[in-house]
C-alpha cells in the first residue's frame, strides 16, 4: 500500500525540522568555539566593515 499525501507531507516536515535543528546545533557549536577562542561575532563584523570603508575613502 502506498503512503498517502498526508504521510508524505508529514515526513517531509519532520525531515525539514530535523535538518533545521542540526543547523542550529552546528551554529551553537561554532559560537561556543569562537567564544572559547576569545572572538565574538561583533568583533569579526566590525573588522570587516572598517576594512571595506577604508578602501572607499577618496585620497586627497
Buried (B, 14 or more C-beta within 10 A) or exposed (E): EEEEEEEEEEEEEEEEEEEEEEEEEEEEEEEEEBEEEEEEEEEEEEEEEEEEEEEEEEEE
